[in-house]
Amino acid sequence: MRYRIAATTVLAALMVPTLAFAHHPMGGATPSNFTEGLLSGIGHPIIGIDHLAFVVLVGLAAVFLTRKYIAPLAFILGTIAGCLLITNGVALPFAELVITGSVILLGALVVSGKKIPAALHMAIFAIAGLFHGGAYGEAIVGAENTPLVAYLIGFAAIQYSIAIGAGFIAEKVWHATETAAAKPRIAGAVAAGVGIAFFVENVEGMIFG
């Protein structure tokens, strides 16, 4: 019963349609103080369903690595770097396609149930993090240093919490001891499905928009 409740909570968070396009917790306004920056940073990775799906996948992939508590930091440091690049005027090409593509890629690796070298996971985490962080940065462009720092703290903390939480569910609630375990792979498939849906939407927008 416990794992069903936990799984339902995670999957429900991934599937909330009304939040799928709300990538700006402050309603598009730039945070102007520490509290607004912190809350915006906490909210962005949650209400951006594609971002949330990837963070969950990071946790599901990292839990089977030797340094399961360290590995997610590669993604988080990547998001911080990406955010700072955007706030300093450095544009990242095809960001939305890369973001959704990263969800599909990592989801596919989790679904495969195969042991993937830790170095490859870390590289995927870090590179994807640049683009996810770049998307986060769009909500904080033009902010002063105080709300910017708070924003970085907020999204770093919530992402680490979600990733570790997803890994905890896989390991302690689902009792998954290896990458071939069924329940993490099913969750990975759901997250990959989110990535596919967003990827298709982005491609359609490029073609018909």
MDAnalysis code that builds the backbone (N, CA, C; Angstrom):
import MDAnalysis as mda
import numpy as np

u = mda.Universe.empty(627, n_residues=209, atom_resindex=np.repeat(np.arange(209), 3), trajectory=True)
u.add_TopologyAttr("name", ["N", "CA", "C"] * 209)
u.add_TopologyAttr("resid", np.arange(1, 210))
u.add_TopologyAttr("resname", ["MET", "ARG", "TYR", "ARG", "ILE", "ALA", "ALA", "THR", "THR", "VAL", "LEU", "ALA", "ALA", "LEU", "MET", "VAL", "PRO", "THR", "LEU", "ALA", "PHE", "ALA", "HIS", "HIS", "PRO", "MET", "GLY", "GLY", "ALA", "THR", "PRO", "SER", "ASN", "PHE", "THR", "GLU", "GLY", "LEU", "LEU", "SER", "GLY", "ILE", "GLY", "HIS", "PRO", "ILE", "ILE", "GLY", "ILE", "ASP", "HIS", "LEU", "ALA", "PHE", "VAL", "VAL", "LEU", "VAL", "GLY", "LEU", "ALA", "ALA", "VAL", "PHE", "LEU", "THR", "ARG", "LYS", "TYR", "ILE", "ALA", "PRO", "LEU", "ALA", "PHE", "ILE", "LEU", "GLY", "THR", "ILE", "ALA", "GLY", "CYS", "LEU", "LEU", "ILE", "THR", "ASN", "GLY", "VAL", "ALA", "LEU", "PRO", "PHE", "ALA", "GLU", "LEU", "VAL", "ILE", "THR", "GLY", "SER", "VAL", "ILE", "LEU", "LEU", "GLY", "ALA", "LEU", "VAL", "VAL", "SER", "GLY", "LYS", "LYS", "ILE", "PRO", "ALA", "ALA", "LEU", "HIS", "MET", "ALA", "ILE", "PHE", "ALA", "ILE", "ALA", "GLY", "LEU", "PHE", "HIS", "GLY", "GLY", "ALA", "TYR", "GLY", "GLU", "ALA", "ILE", "VAL", "GLY", "ALA", "GLU", "ASN", "THR", "PRO", "LEU", "VAL", "ALA", "TYR", "LEU", "ILE", "GLY", "PHE", "ALA", "ALA", "ILE", "GLN", "TYR", "SER", "ILE", "ALA", "ILE", "GLY", "ALA", "GLY", "PHE", "ILE", "ALA", "GLU", "LYS", "VAL", "TRP", "HIS", "ALA", "THR", "GLU", "THR", "ALA", "ALA", "ALA", "LYS", "PRO", "ARG", "ILE", "ALA", "GLY", "ALA", "VAL", "ALA", "ALA", "GLY", "VAL", "GLY", "ILE", "ALA", "PHE", "PHE", "VAL", "GLU", "ASN", "VAL", "GLU", "GLY", "MET", "ILE", "PHE", "GLY"])
u.atoms.positions = np.array([
    [0.825, -1.210, 0.000],
    [0.000, 0.000, 0.000],
    [0.860, 1.260, 0.000],
    [1.937, 1.232, 0.782],
    [2.780, 2.418, 0.866],
    [3.384, 2.771, -0.481],
    [3.900, 1.729, -1.195],
    [4.536, 2.052, -2.472],
    [3.515, 2.517, -3.492],
    [2.281, 2.023, -3.363],
    [1.241, 2.483, -4.295],
    [0.917, 3.946, -4.062],
    [0.841, 4.332, -2.799],
    [0.568, 5.733, -2.485],
    [1.703, 6.613, -2.981],
    [2.945, 6.176, -2.718],
    [4.101, 6.962, -3.139],
    [4.162, 7.069, -4.654],
    [3.929, 5.953, -5.316],
    [3.973, 5.962, -6.781],
    [2.895, 6.863, -7.350],
    [1.710, 6.797, -6.766],
    [0.606, 7.640, -7.228],
    [0.939, 9.111, -7.068],
    [1.597, 9.454, -5.960],
    [1.977, 10.842, -5.715],
    [2.947, 11.338, -6.767],
    [3.975, 10.520, -7.051],
    [4.969, 10.914, -8.048],
    [4.343, 11.031, -9.429],
    [3.571, 10.033, -9.807],
    [2.988, 10.046, -11.141],
    [1.956, 11.153, -11.291],
    [1.218, 11.428, -10.232],
    [0.244, 12.516, -10.295],
    [0.951, 13.849, -10.514],
    [2.090, 14.015, -9.839],
    [2.850, 15.253, -10.006],
    [3.323, 15.403, -11.446],
    [3.671, 14.262, -12.056],
    [4.137, 14.306, -13.434],
    [3.029, 14.598, -14.426],
    [1.806, 14.267, -14.063],
    [0.726, 14.303, -15.040],
    [-0.253, 15.456, -14.872],
    [-0.004, 16.353, -13.927],
    [-0.939, 17.456, -13.728],
    [-0.936, 18.365, -14.936],
    [-1.967, 18.344, -15.754],
    [-1.930, 19.076, -17.020],
    [-1.990, 20.576, -16.866],
    [-2.655, 21.071, -15.845],
    [-2.821, 22.512, -15.722],
    [-1.522, 23.210, -15.382],
    [-0.510, 22.441, -14.935],
    [0.768, 23.042, -14.583],
    [1.793, 22.886, -15.697],
    [1.441, 22.186, -16.732],
    [2.423, 21.802, -17.729],
    [3.085, 22.994, -18.406],
    [2.365, 24.080, -18.546],
    [2.911, 25.206, -19.291],
    [3.233, 26.399, -18.377],
    [3.054, 26.235, -17.087],
    [3.288, 27.353, -16.168],
    [4.729, 27.329, -15.687],
    [5.652, 27.809, -16.515],
    [7.062, 27.749, -16.184],
    [7.532, 28.950, -15.369],
    [6.648, 29.833, -15.002],
    [7.053, 31.018, -14.250],
    [6.210, 31.149, -12.984],
    [6.765, 30.718, -11.831],
    [6.010, 30.731, -10.583],
    [5.497, 32.103, -10.181],
    [6.198, 33.179, -10.591],
    [5.788, 34.527, -10.202],
    [4.857, 35.145, -11.240],
    [4.263, 34.331, -12.097],
    [3.357, 34.840, -13.111],
    [4.047, 35.659, -14.174],
    [5.351, 35.404, -14.376],
    [6.099, 36.125, -15.393],
    [6.856, 37.316, -14.840],
    [6.563, 37.720, -13.594],
    [7.256, 38.857, -12.984],
    [8.626, 38.424, -12.468],
    [9.605, 39.293, -12.585],
    [10.951, 38.997, -12.104],
    [11.000, 39.141, -10.587],
    [11.487, 38.139, -9.851],
    [11.598, 38.238, -8.393],
    [12.419, 39.463, -7.996],
    [11.962, 40.144, -6.951],
    [12.628, 41.390, -6.566],
    [13.283, 41.336, -5.192],
    [13.108, 40.235, -4.453],
    [13.748, 40.116, -3.148],
    [14.095, 38.651, -2.874],
    [14.705, 38.403, -1.733],
    [15.176, 37.057, -1.416],
    [14.032, 36.052, -1.366],
    [12.936, 36.431, -0.701],
    [11.809, 35.506, -0.554],
    [11.200, 35.151, -1.898],
    [10.977, 36.156, -2.735],
    [10.412, 35.891, -4.053],
    [11.357, 35.026, -4.886],
    [12.648, 35.303, -4.800],
    [13.621, 34.503, -5.535],
    [13.632, 33.057, -5.071],
    [13.581, 32.865, -3.754],
    [13.598, 31.515, -3.193],
    [12.354, 30.736, -3.610],
    [11.183, 31.354, -3.461],
    [9.934, 30.679, -3.815],
    [9.858, 30.379, -5.309],
    [10.339, 31.319, -6.117],
    [10.339, 31.103, -7.556],
    [11.279, 29.953, -7.915],
    [12.437, 29.908, -7.275],
    [13.383, 28.833, -7.526],
    [12.843, 27.479, -7.122],
    [12.134, 27.430, -6.005],
    [11.529, 26.172, -5.550],
    [10.413, 25.743, -6.501],
    [9.642, 26.714, -6.982],
    [8.482, 26.382, -7.799],
    [8.797, 25.967, -9.221],
    [9.833, 26.557, -9.807],
    [10.082, 26.334, -11.236],
    [10.278, 24.868, -11.614],
    [11.144, 24.118, -10.911],
    [11.329, 22.704, -11.294],
    [10.102, 21.831, -11.032],
    [9.169, 22.312, -10.215],
    [7.982, 21.520, -9.891],
    [6.881, 21.749, -10.909],
    [6.630, 22.999, -11.255],
    [5.509, 23.280, -12.147],
    [5.884, 23.130, -13.622],
    [7.165, 22.984, -13.902],
    [7.582, 22.639, -15.259],
    [7.636, 21.117, -15.351],
    [6.614, 20.492, -15.897],
    [6.478, 19.042, -15.840],
    [7.632, 18.328, -16.534],
    [8.136, 18.893, -17.633],
    [9.274, 18.264, -18.290],
    [10.506, 18.284, -17.395],
    [10.703, 19.404, -16.674],
    [11.819, 19.480, -15.737],
    [11.635, 18.482, -14.594],
    [10.431, 18.438, -14.046],
    [10.147, 17.536, -12.932],
    [10.383, 16.083, -13.346],
    [9.946, 15.729, -14.553],
    [10.145, 14.360, -15.035],
    [11.623, 14.011, -15.075],
    [12.447, 14.957, -15.523],
    [13.878, 14.672, -15.610],
    [14.495, 14.520, -14.224],
    [14.111, 15.376, -13.291],
    [14.666, 15.293, -11.946],
    [14.318, 13.948, -11.309],
    [13.079, 13.494, -11.503],
    [12.679, 12.173, -10.996],
    [13.538, 11.092, -11.636],
    [13.781, 11.192, -12.934],
    [14.617, 10.219, -13.621],
    [16.047, 10.236, -13.093],
    [16.551, 11.408, -12.770],
    [17.880, 11.504, -12.182],
    [17.944, 10.675, -10.905],
    [16.930, 10.814, -10.065],
    [16.896, 10.043, -8.830],
    [16.794, 8.553, -9.068],
    [15.983, 8.141, -10.041],
    [15.809, 6.721, -10.347],
    [17.084, 6.116, -10.929],
    [17.819, 6.909, -11.703],
    [19.067, 6.420, -12.277],
    [20.197, 6.421, -11.250],
    [20.255, 7.474, -10.432],
    [21.362, 7.634, -9.494],
    [21.322, 6.635, -8.351],
    [20.133, 6.174, -7.967],
    [20.015, 5.313, -6.794],
    [20.771, 3.996, -6.972],
    [21.016, 3.589, -8.211],
    [21.725, 2.340, -8.456],
    [23.218, 2.556, -8.703],
    [23.672, 3.796, -8.574],
    [25.090, 4.099, -8.712],
    [25.771, 4.027, -7.353],
    [27.077, 3.836, -7.363],
    [27.826, 3.719, -6.105],
    [27.683, 4.979, -5.262],
    [27.805, 6.123, -5.901],
    [27.694, 7.394, -5.188],
    [26.327, 8.008, -5.468],
    [25.308, 7.349, -4.966],
    [23.941, 7.737, -5.289],
    [23.548, 9.098, -4.738],
    [24.204, 9.560, -3.684],
    [23.877, 10.871, -3.129],
    [24.693, 11.991, -3.771],
    [25.774, 11.613, -4.446],
    [26.641, 12.592, -5.096],
    [26.246, 12.806, -6.553],
    [25.846, 11.721, -7.220],
    [25.555, 11.792, -8.661],
    [24.549, 12.873, -9.046],
    [23.440, 13.055, -8.289],
    [22.484, 14.111, -8.687],
    [23.085, 15.508, -8.694],
    [24.179, 15.693, -7.953],
    [24.797, 17.015, -7.900],
    [25.365, 17.425, -9.258],
    [25.696, 16.438, -10.103],
    [26.177, 16.775, -11.449],
    [25.093, 17.515, -12.214],
    [23.852, 17.055, -12.080],
    [22.735, 17.732, -12.728],
    [22.490, 19.098, -12.100],
    [22.492, 19.153, -10.786],
    [22.189, 20.409, -10.096],
    [23.238, 21.471, -10.410],
    [24.507, 21.083, -10.394],
    [25.562, 22.044, -10.747],
    [25.410, 22.487, -12.199],
    [24.979, 21.562, -13.058],
    [24.725, 21.923, -14.445],
    [23.605, 22.949, -14.568],
    [22.538, 22.779, -13.776],
    [21.432, 23.737, -13.841],
    [21.857, 25.115, -13.342],
    [22.694, 25.138, -12.328],
    [23.192, 26.422, -11.834],
    [24.021, 27.116, -12.913],
    [24.914, 26.341, -13.552],
    [25.744, 26.909, -14.618],
    [24.891, 27.403, -15.776],
    [23.890, 26.615, -16.167],
    [23.015, 27.022, -17.266],
    [22.232, 28.275, -16.954],
    [21.751, 28.369, -15.726],
    [21.010, 29.557, -15.308],
    [21.902, 30.797, -15.371],
    [23.132, 30.653, -14.900],
    [24.054, 31.792, -14.906],
    [24.442, 32.188, -16.330],
    [24.535, 31.218, -17.218],
    [24.830, 31.540, -18.614],
    [23.727, 32.417, -19.203],
    [22.477, 32.018, -18.986],
    [21.351, 32.773, -19.536],
    [21.275, 34.165, -18.923],
    [21.469, 34.267, -17.630],
    [21.382, 35.577, -16.985],
    [22.531, 36.494, -17.396],
    [23.571, 35.914, -17.977],
    [24.686, 36.722, -18.473],
    [24.658, 36.859, -19.989],
    [23.506, 36.549, -20.583],
    [23.302, 36.817, -21.993],
    [23.795, 35.764, -22.958],
    [24.121, 34.564, -22.454],
    [24.589, 33.485, -23.329],
    [23.409, 32.579, -23.662],
    [23.021, 32.539, -24.934],
    [21.877, 31.737, -25.357],
    [22.299, 30.301, -25.638],
    [21.434, 29.361, -25.303],
    [21.683, 27.952, -25.576],
    [20.794, 27.518, -26.745],
    [21.379, 26.940, -27.793],
    [20.597, 26.605, -28.997],
    [19.643, 25.428, -28.782],
    [18.473, 25.531, -29.407],
    [17.487, 24.440, -29.394],
    [17.209, 23.926, -27.976],
    [17.101, 24.855, -27.046],
    [16.999, 24.484, -25.634],
    [15.808, 23.579, -25.346],
    [14.627, 23.925, -25.839],
    [13.440, 23.132, -25.522],
    [13.530, 21.725, -26.094],
    [14.084, 21.603, -27.293],
    [14.243, 20.278, -27.882],
    [15.253, 19.445, -27.098],
    [16.324, 20.079, -26.664],
    [17.332, 19.356, -25.881],
    [16.758, 18.935, -24.535],
    [15.984, 19.820, -23.911],
    [15.388, 19.506, -22.614],
    [14.464, 18.303, -22.717],
    [13.534, 18.351, -23.662],
    [12.601, 17.235, -23.805],
    [13.317, 15.987, -24.305],
    [14.312, 16.180, -25.174],
    [15.096, 15.037, -25.640],
    [15.851, 14.372, -24.510],
    [16.326, 15.171, -23.553],
    [17.051, 14.602, -22.414],
    [16.126, 13.745, -21.550],
    [14.871, 14.162, -21.435],
    [13.896, 13.366, -20.679],
    [13.680, 12.020, -21.364],
    [13.560, 12.053, -22.684],
    [13.363, 10.816, -23.440],
    [14.584, 9.907, -23.311],
    [15.782, 10.484, -23.446],
    [17.009, 9.702, -23.388],
    [17.190, 9.038, -22.030],
    [17.105, 9.836, -20.958],
    [17.312, 9.264, -19.630],
    [16.196, 8.298, -19.278],
    [14.981, 8.615, -19.709],
    [13.867, 7.701, -19.491],
    [14.116, 6.367, -20.162],
    [14.632, 6.409, -21.389],
    [14.922, 5.177, -22.123],
    [15.998, 4.361, -21.424],
    [17.001, 5.034, -20.862],
    [18.057, 4.321, -20.148],
    [17.507, 3.646, -18.889],
    [16.618, 4.342, -18.171],
    [16.011, 3.752, -16.981],
    [15.123, 2.572, -17.370],
    [14.335, 2.744, -18.422],
    [13.431, 1.687, -18.871],
    [14.211, 0.453, -19.335],
    [15.383, 0.657, -19.919],
    [16.160, -0.465, -20.441],
    [16.540, -1.464, -19.354],
    [16.688, -0.983, -18.127],
    [17.060, -1.867, -17.027],
    [18.509, -2.315, -17.076],
    [19.307, -1.708, -17.948],
    [20.708, -2.093, -18.079],
    [21.602, -1.217, -17.199],
    [22.709, -1.789, -16.782],
    [23.665, -1.031, -15.998],
    [24.453, -0.121, -16.934],
    [24.346, 1.156, -16.677],
    [25.029, 2.163, -17.495],
    [26.203, 2.708, -16.687],
    [27.384, 2.880, -17.300],
    [28.529, 3.430, -16.559],
    [28.186, 4.744, -15.862],
    [28.659, 4.879, -14.647],
    [28.375, 6.087, -13.874],
    [28.846, 7.340, -14.598],
    [29.978, 7.241, -15.283],
    [30.511, 8.404, -15.996],
    [29.542, 8.888, -17.072],
    [28.871, 7.946, -17.738],
    [27.900, 8.330, -18.765],
    [26.695, 9.015, -18.134],
    [26.220, 8.454, -17.036],
    [25.109, 9.092, -16.330],
    [25.478, 10.511, -15.908],
    [26.665, 10.660, -15.338],
    [27.082, 11.979, -14.857],
    [27.179, 12.966, -16.006],
    [27.666, 12.508, -17.153],
    [27.774, 13.387, -18.319],
    [26.393, 13.824, -18.796],
    [25.458, 12.866, -18.843],
    [24.089, 13.201, -19.247],
    [23.475, 14.176, -18.253],
    [23.661, 13.918, -16.974],
    [23.120, 14.808, -15.935],
    [23.649, 16.224, -16.133],
    [24.959, 16.352, -16.295],
    [25.580, 17.675, -16.358],
    [25.184, 18.440, -17.622],
    [25.233, 17.754, -18.769],
    [24.897, 18.429, -20.031],
    [23.424, 18.824, -20.058],
    [22.555, 17.893, -19.655],
    [21.129, 18.223, -19.597],
    [20.884, 19.356, -18.611],
    [21.640, 19.351, -17.528],
    [21.484, 20.393, -16.521],
    [21.709, 21.789, -17.073],
    [22.661, 21.938, -17.986],
    [22.909, 23.246, -18.589],
    [21.648, 23.794, -19.249],
    [20.949, 22.933, -19.979],
    [19.773, 23.376, -20.728],
    [18.549, 23.550, -19.817],
    [18.375, 22.643, -18.861],
    [17.287, 22.828, -17.900],
    [17.517, 24.110, -17.103],
    [18.756, 24.330, -16.691],
    [19.081, 25.546, -15.950],
    [18.907, 26.795, -16.789],
    [19.196, 26.670, -18.091],
    [18.971, 27.801, -18.977],
    [17.513, 28.197, -19.021],
    [16.626, 27.184, -19.035],
    [15.187, 27.474, -19.008],
    [14.798, 28.128, -17.685],
    [15.385, 27.661, -16.589],
    [15.111, 28.296, -15.294],
    [15.548, 29.754, -15.314],
    [16.695, 29.994, -15.949],
    [17.271, 31.336, -15.932],
    [16.403, 32.381, -16.593],
    [15.543, 31.961, -17.530],
    [14.687, 32.922, -18.219],
    [13.740, 33.640, -17.258],
    [13.435, 33.011, -16.134],
    [12.517, 33.609, -15.168],
    [13.208, 34.584, -14.223],
    [14.532, 34.649, -14.282],
    [15.261, 35.477, -13.318],
    [16.137, 36.519, -14.016],
    [16.081, 36.554, -15.353],
    [16.881, 37.531, -16.099],
    [16.503, 38.941, -15.665],
    [17.509, 39.740, -15.359],
    [17.274, 41.120, -14.954],
    [17.142, 41.314, -13.458],
    [17.146, 40.225, -12.694],
    [16.992, 40.347, -11.239],
    [18.295, 40.801, -10.594],
    [18.171, 41.399, -9.412],
    [19.342, 41.782, -8.649],
    [20.014, 40.535, -8.079],
    [21.198, 40.729, -7.495],
    [21.976, 39.589, -7.013],
    [21.269, 38.802, -5.904],
    [20.593, 39.511, -4.996],
    [19.962, 38.826, -3.856],
    [18.883, 37.845, -4.298],
    [17.888, 38.267, -5.090],
    [16.897, 37.285, -5.546],
    [17.495, 36.223, -6.463],
    [18.540, 36.561, -7.201],
    [19.184, 35.580, -8.063],
    [19.816, 34.462, -7.233],
    [20.558, 34.855, -6.202],
    [21.177, 33.847, -5.321],
    [20.104, 32.990, -4.655],
    [19.029, 33.631, -4.198],
    [17.933, 32.892, -3.562],
    [17.295, 31.926, -4.552],
    [17.157, 32.358, -5.785],
    [16.589, 31.521, -6.848],
    [17.438, 30.275, -7.066],
    [18.757, 30.470, -7.132],
    [19.669, 29.345, -7.305],
    [19.564, 28.368, -6.134],
    [19.523, 28.915, -4.925],
    [19.389, 28.075, -3.735],
    [18.087, 27.285, -3.781],
    [17.016, 27.967, -4.163],
    [15.704, 27.334, -4.186],
    [15.626, 26.171, -5.147],
    [16.039, 26.386, -6.407],
    [15.882, 25.286, -7.353],
    [16.928, 24.195, -7.144],
    [18.091, 24.549, -6.579],
    [19.071, 23.510, -6.262],
    [18.548, 22.600, -5.152],
    [17.980, 23.202, -4.123],
    [17.487, 22.429, -2.974],
    [16.310, 21.539, -3.354],
    [15.351, 22.079, -4.098],
    [14.162, 21.285, -4.429],
    [14.514, 20.162, -5.398],
    [15.417, 20.423, -6.332],
    [15.808, 19.367, -7.265],
    [16.526, 18.229, -6.546],
    [17.417, 18.575, -5.634],
    [18.129, 17.527, -4.897],
    [17.151, 16.723, -4.051],
    [16.209, 17.413, -3.423],
    [15.213, 16.732, -2.591],
    [14.357, 15.774, -3.419],
    [13.924, 16.216, -4.591],
    [13.091, 15.374, -5.452],
    [13.875, 14.161, -5.939],
    [15.115, 14.390, -6.390],
    [15.935, 13.292, -6.899],
    [16.194, 12.255, -5.807],
    [16.579, 12.719, -4.628],
    [16.836, 11.795, -3.525],
    [15.546, 11.107, -3.102],
    [14.443, 11.852, -3.130],
    [13.145, 11.270, -2.776],
    [12.732, 10.176, -3.738],
    [12.939, 10.400, -5.047],
    [12.607, 9.384, -6.044],
    [13.454, 8.143, -5.838],
    [14.736, 8.350, -5.542],
    [15.608, 7.217, -5.280],
    [15.201, 6.462, -4.027],
    [14.770, 7.208, -3.001],
    [14.317, 6.581, -1.752],
    [13.103, 5.689, -2.002],
    [12.158, 6.203, -2.794],
    [10.975, 5.404, -3.119],
    [11.376, 4.119, -3.834],
    [12.282, 4.248, -4.804],
    [12.713, 3.068, -5.557],
    [13.397, 2.048, -4.656],
    [14.260, 2.533, -3.779],
    [15.077, 1.629, -2.973],
    [14.362, 1.104, -1.733],
    [13.704, 1.995, -1.008],
    [13.161, 1.620, 0.295],
    [11.693, 1.221, 0.248],
    [10.939, 1.819, -0.662],
    [9.500, 1.528, -0.734],
    [9.230, 0.415, -1.744],
    [9.841, 0.548, -2.919],
    [9.665, -0.480, -3.948],
    [10.639, -1.643, -3.770],
    [11.640, -1.463, -2.888],
    [12.643, -2.507, -2.616],
    [13.370, -2.940, -3.888],
    [13.653, -1.982, -4.748],
    [14.397, -2.250, -5.977],
    [15.888, -2.260, -5.653],
    [16.559, -3.334, -5.990],
    [17.977, -3.467, -5.671],
    [18.865, -3.441, -6.907],
    [18.276, -3.434, -8.093],
    [19.059, -3.405, -9.316],
    [18.283, -2.678, -10.405],
    [18.998, -2.290, -11.443],
    [18.394, -1.488, -12.510],
    [17.296, -2.239, -13.259],
    [17.309, -3.558, -13.193],
    [16.306, -4.340, -13.910],
    [14.985, -4.441, -13.165],
    [14.906, -3.881, -11.952],
    [13.665, -3.942, -11.170],
    [12.522, -3.293, -11.950],
    [11.334, -3.864, -11.825],
    [10.209, -3.456, -12.678],
    [9.663, -2.073, -12.351],
    [9.452, -1.772, -11.074],
    [8.740, -0.536, -10.719],
    [9.501, 0.733, -11.127],
    [10.811, 0.827, -10.879],
    [11.519, 2.015, -11.382],
    [11.474, 2.132, -12.897],
    [11.479, 1.006, -13.585],
    [11.417, 1.042, -15.053],
    [10.052, 1.536, -15.523],
    [8.996, 1.139, -14.823],
    [7.659, 1.629, -15.171],
    [7.579, 3.143, -14.957],
    [8.106, 3.601, -13.814],
    [8.126, 5.042, -13.553],
    [8.949, 5.767, -14.605],
    [10.055, 5.135, -15.032],
    [10.880, 5.716, -16.081],
    [10.125, 5.831, -17.390],
    [9.284, 4.838, -17.669],
    [8.486, 4.868, -18.896],
    [7.482, 6.006, -18.865],
    [6.872, 6.227, -17.710],
    [5.911, 7.331, -17.576],
    [6.616, 8.670, -17.819],
    [7.783, 8.836, -17.189],
    [8.535, 10.077, -17.362],
    [8.971, 10.258, -18.806],
    [9.421, 9.171, -19.442],
    [9.813, 9.249, -20.855],
    [8.623, 9.641, -21.720],
    [7.439, 9.135, -21.362],
    [6.223, 9.503, -22.095],
    [5.955, 10.996, -22.014],
    [6.210, 11.574, -20.852],
    [6.076, 13.028, -20.695],
    [7.039, 13.732, -21.649],
    [8.275, 13.233, -21.697],
    [9.261, 13.830, -22.590],
    [8.846, 13.755, -24.037],
    [8.299, 12.612, -24.446],
    [7.857, 12.444, -25.834],
    [6.742, 13.422, -26.171],
    [5.785, 13.566, -25.246],
    [4.660, 14.474, -25.480],
    [5.140, 15.904, -25.672],
    [6.062, 16.340, -24.828],
    [6.580, 17.702, -24.938],
    [7.447, 17.863, -26.177],
    [8.219, 16.831, -26.509],
    [9.081, 16.901, -27.677],
    [8.243, 17.073, -28.943],
    [7.199, 16.269, -29.071],
    [6.317, 16.360, -30.231],
    [5.678, 17.739, -30.311],
    [5.248, 18.246, -29.155],
    [4.627, 19.571, -29.142],
    [5.609, 20.646, -29.589],
    [6.859, 20.540, -29.142],
    [7.858, 21.520, -29.526],
    [8.165, 21.459, -31.016],
    [8.244, 20.251, -31.559],
    [8.512, 20.092, -32.982],
    [7.348, 20.658, -33.797],
    [6.126, 20.362, -33.362],
    [4.950, 20.906, -34.073],
    [4.952, 22.424, -34.027],
    [5.359, 22.989, -32.880],
    [5.422, 24.430, -32.762],
    [6.439, 25.048, -33.713],
    [7.569, 24.354, -33.904],
    [8.606, 24.846, -34.813],
    [8.131, 24.768, -36.267],
    [7.373, 23.712, -36.580],
    [6.953, 23.504, -37.967],
    [5.750, 24.373, -38.332],
    [4.778, 24.405, -37.437],
    [3.519, 25.079, -37.753],
    [3.361, 26.429, -37.058],
    [4.273, 26.707, -36.114],
    [4.155, 27.963, -35.399],
    [4.632, 29.113, -36.219],
])
